[in-house]
Amino acid sequence: MSLNRRQFLLLTGLSAAGFIGLGTIQKILSIPEISDQKISLGDPAIASIPNDKPLFRFVAIGDTGTGDTGQYDVANAMVRYHQDHPFQVVTLLGDNIYTNGEIERVNAVFEKPYQSLIKQKVKFYACLGNHDIRTENGNRQVTYPLFNMTGRYYTFKYDPVQFFVLDANNNADWEKQMPWLEDQLKRSQTPWKIVYSHYPMYSSGSHGANSELTDRLTPLFKKYGVQLYMNGHEHNYERTKPIDGTTYLVNGNGGANIRPVGSSKWTATAASTLGFTAIEVYADQMIIQAIDTKNQVFDHGIIRL
């Protein structure tokens, strides 16, 4: 694989910034053909990294609340990333408190691991996972101030993005939630729309795809132009190719024990590794970077407006 000067400088710059390590560089140089499952110099996603600063940057993590070494490793990597790439928001994709959602454990499994980011005024926005509703149906998590939940389902906005947070648990009130979601999507004036809940819609992990949730939500995603759906539940990472204009992102690798993940017809990249996902929002594109506990990028994708 031959490199022109611009590609070489870009590759070495990414390496110096800590986004691509030596092992990844070696893999890149040995790739004979372009693949959308690996970072390569021929990938238009890499070639089109903008020079200007993003309009908004946030981080996504899920299945975090163990208080174990894995959670701290991911949290420390987030702190290191924040030093050079400040972000305002962390989206918590459920199972915030293991094992039974006991709010009494919130200091050990949330406040301590993320204390540095909390002190720097980073805001966390949570949704409820299946473990979270085991105690008092998750009600005390909904009212816990640092989770910034205004209900079991809610919306918040950081221009140019509006987030729509869902309760997709087995006891969710879909009769009220679905009309609310459509009304909020219809009224939204932001160019970027992101929906998240704890549960996957497309997944190559142990839980698999969720046809009931897909049938329920994808018509609205297509109708109102939702570009990204995020979830946890699967203890791994997976990014899909765009499906009817929506990319689906599994981020259940934030601290709980990692599980195997396969590959499906919709898969762009899948990995069984601890980490977090950093997403930079520009006027015409969102850049997705999956980052492991050593701050190495193991997936890079772009969603175009």
C-alpha positions in Angstrom: 0.0 0.0 0.0 1.6 3.2 -1.1 1.3 6.5 0.8 1.3 10.0 -0.5 2.8 12.8 1.6 -0.6 14.0 2.9 -1.6 10.6 4.0 1.7 10.0 5.7 1.5 13.2 7.6 -2.1 12.5 8.6 -1.2 9.1 9.9 1.8 10.2 11.9 -0.3 13.1 13.3 -3.0 10.8 14.5 -0.3 8.6 16.1 1.4 11.5 17.9 -2.0 12.7 19.2 -2.5 9.3 20.8 -5.4 8.2 18.6 -3.5 5.5 16.7 -0.8 3.3 18.3 2.1 1.6 16.6 0.2 -1.7 16.4 -2.6 -0.1 14.6 -0.2 1.6 12.2 1.4 -1.7 11.4 -2.1 -3.2 10.7 -2.9 -0.2 8.5 0.2 -0.6 6.4 -0.5 -4.3 5.9 -4.1 -3.9 4.7 -4.1 -4.6 0.9 -7.6 -3.4 0.3 -9.8 -0.7 1.9 -12.2 -2.1 4.6 -14.9 -0.3 6.4 -14.1 -2.3 9.5 -10.6 -1.0 10.0 -8.9 2.4 10.1 -7.1 2.9 6.8 -5.6 5.8 5.0 -7.8 5.2 2.1 -10.9 5.4 4.2 -12.8 8.6 3.3 -13.8 8.9 7.0 -10.1 9.4 7.9 -9.3 11.6 4.9 -12.1 14.0 5.7 -11.3 14.8 9.3 -12.1 18.5 9.5 -9.5 21.0 10.7 -12.0 23.2 12.6 -13.2 22.5 16.1 -16.5 20.6 16.5 -19.6 22.5 17.4 -20.3 19.9 20.2 -18.5 16.9 21.6 -19.9 14.2 23.9 -19.0 10.8 25.2 -21.2 7.6 25.4 -20.8 4.8 27.8 -23.1 2.0 29.0 -23.2 -0.8 31.6 -20.9 1.0 33.8 -21.9 0.8 37.4 -19.8 -2.0 38.9 -17.3 0.0 40.9 -14.7 -2.6 39.7 -11.3 -2.1 38.0 -12.8 -2.2 34.5 -15.0 0.8 35.2 -12.1 2.8 36.7 -10.0 2.0 33.7 -12.6 3.4 31.3 -13.2 6.4 33.6 -9.5 7.2 33.7 -9.2 7.0 29.9 -12.1 9.4 29.7 -10.3 11.8 32.0 -7.2 11.6 29.8 -9.2 12.2 26.7 -11.0 15.1 28.3 -7.7 16.9 29.0 -7.0 17.4 25.2 -10.5 17.1 23.9 -12.9 18.7 26.4 -16.5 17.3 26.3 -19.6 18.7 27.9 -21.8 15.7 28.2 -21.7 12.0 29.0 -24.7 9.8 27.9 -25.2 6.9 30.3 -26.8 4.1 28.5 -28.3 2.2 31.4 -27.3 -0.3 34.1 -25.8 2.6 36.0 -25.9 0.8 39.3 -25.1 -2.9 39.6 -26.4 -5.3 40.6 -29.9 -4.2 41.6 -30.1 -0.5 41.0 -29.6 0.4 44.7 -29.2 4.2 45.0 -27.2 3.6 48.1 -24.3 2.4 45.9 -24.3 5.5 43.7 -21.2 6.9 45.4 -19.2 3.8 44.9 -20.3 3.1 41.3 -20.7 6.6 39.9 -19.5 9.5 42.0 -16.1 8.1 42.8 -15.2 6.7 39.4 -16.2 9.9 37.6 -15.3 12.4 40.4 -12.7 14.3 38.2 -15.2 14.8 35.4 -18.0 15.8 37.8 -15.7 18.4 39.4 -15.0 19.8 35.9 -18.8 20.3 35.4 -19.3 17.5 32.9 -23.0 16.6 32.9 -24.2 13.0 32.8 -27.6 12.1 31.3 -28.8 8.6 32.2 -31.4 6.2 31.0 -32.7 3.2 33.0 -31.4 -0.3 32.3 -32.8 -3.7 33.4 -30.6 -3.8 36.5 -31.6 -0.2 37.5 -35.3 -1.0 37.8 -34.8 -3.9 40.2 -35.1 -1.6 43.2 -38.1 0.7 43.4 -38.5 0.5 39.7 -35.5 2.9 39.3 -37.5 5.8 40.7 -34.7 7.0 42.9 -32.3 7.1 40.0 -34.8 9.2 38.1 -34.7 11.8 40.9 -31.0 11.6 41.6 -29.7 15.1 40.6 -26.4 14.0 38.9 -28.2 11.7 36.5 -30.1 14.8 35.1 -33.2 12.8 34.3 -36.4 14.8 34.1 -38.5 11.6 33.8 -38.3 8.0 32.8 -38.1 9.4 29.3 -37.1 12.9 28.4 -35.3 15.1 25.9 -32.4 17.6 26.1 -30.6 19.8 23.6 -27.1 21.1 23.0 -27.1 22.8 19.7 -26.9 21.5 17.0 -28.1 18.2 18.6 -31.3 17.1 20.3 -31.2 13.9 22.4 -34.3 11.8 23.0 -33.9 9.4 26.0 -36.2 6.4 26.2 -37.3 3.9 28.8 -37.3 0.6 26.9 -37.6 -1.7 29.9 -40.2 -4.5 29.9 -42.5 -2.4 32.0 -42.2 0.8 30.0 -45.3 2.8 29.3 -45.2 2.8 25.5 -48.8 4.1 25.2 -47.7 7.4 26.6 -44.0 7.3 25.5 -44.6 6.8 21.8 -46.9 9.8 21.2 -44.5 11.8 23.3 -41.6 10.7 21.2 -43.3 11.5 17.9 -44.4 14.9 19.1 -40.9 15.8 20.3 -39.3 14.6 17.0 -41.9 16.5 15.0 -41.2 19.7 16.9 -37.4 19.4 16.9 -35.6 22.1 15.0 -32.1 20.8 15.4 -30.3 19.2 12.3 -29.0 16.3 14.4 -31.3 13.9 16.3 -30.0 11.2 18.6 -32.2 8.6 20.4 -30.9 6.3 23.1 -32.1 3.7 25.5 -30.6 0.7 27.3 -31.7 -1.9 24.8 -30.2 -2.7 21.3 -32.2 -2.8 18.1 -29.5 -4.3 15.9 -26.9 -6.4 17.7 -24.5 -9.3 17.0 -24.0 -10.0 20.7 -25.6 -12.5 23.1 -28.9 -10.8 23.2 -29.2 -10.3 19.5 -31.5 -8.0 17.5 -34.7 -6.8 19.0 -37.4 -7.0 16.4 -40.1 -5.7 18.7 -38.2 -2.5 19.5 -37.1 -2.2 15.8 -40.7 -2.4 14.6 -41.8 0.1 17.1 -39.1 2.8 16.6 -37.7 2.6 13.1 -40.7 4.1 11.3 -40.3 7.2 13.4 -36.6 7.3 12.9 -37.1 7.2 9.1 -40.0 9.7 9.1 -38.2 12.3 11.2 -34.6 11.8 10.2 -33.0 10.3 13.3 -29.3 9.8 12.4 -28.1 7.9 15.4 -29.5 5.4 18.0 -27.3 4.3 21.0 -27.7 1.6 23.6 -26.0 -0.6 26.1 -27.1 -4.0 27.4 -24.7 -5.9 25.3 -21.3 -5.8 27.0 -19.4 -5.0 23.9 -19.1 -2.5 21.1 -20.8 -2.5 17.7 -21.4 0.1 15.0 -23.8 -0.7 12.2 -23.7 0.5 8.6 -26.5 3.1 8.1 -29.9 1.4 8.0 -32.5 3.6 6.3 -30.5 6.6 7.3 -29.8 5.6 10.9 -26.6 4.3 12.4 -27.0 2.0 15.5 -24.3 2.1 18.1 -23.9 -0.5 20.9 -21.8 1.0 23.8 -22.2 -1.6 26.6 -18.4 -1.7 27.2 -18.1 0.9 29.9 -17.1 -1.2 32.8 -19.0 -4.5 33.2 -17.4 -7.8 32.2 -16.9 -7.9 28.4 -18.8 -10.5 26.4 -18.1 -11.9 22.9 -19.6 -10.2 19.8 -20.0 -11.6 16.3 -20.7 -9.9 13.0 -23.9 -9.6 11.0 -24.9 -8.2 7.6 -25.4 -4.8 9.1 -22.1 -4.7 11.1 -19.5 -2.1 10.2 -17.3 -2.8 13.3 -17.6 -4.9 16.4 -15.2 -5.4 19.2 -15.1 -7.1 22.6 -13.1 -4.5 24.5 -13.6 -2.0 27.3 -13.8 1.6 26.3 -16.0 4.6 25.5 -17.2 6.4 22.4 -16.4 10.0 21.7 -18.6 11.7 19.2 -17.8 15.1 17.6 -20.6 17.0 15.9 -20.0 19.4 13.0 -22.4 21.3 10.8 -22.4 18.5 8.2 -21.1 15.4 9.9 -20.6 13.5 13.1 -17.3 11.8 13.7 -17.5 8.6 15.9 -14.3 7.3 17.6 -14.4 4.2 19.8 -11.5 4.5 22.3 -10.1 1.8 24.6 -8.7 2.0 28.1 -5.2 2.9 26.7 -6.7 5.8 24.7 -6.2 4.0 21.4 -8.9 4.4 18.7 -10.3 1.0 17.6 -13.1 2.2 15.4 -13.6 5.4 13.4 -16.8 6.2 11.5 -18.6 9.2 10.0 -22.3 10.0 9.8 -23.0 12.7 7.2 -26.0 15.0 7.3 
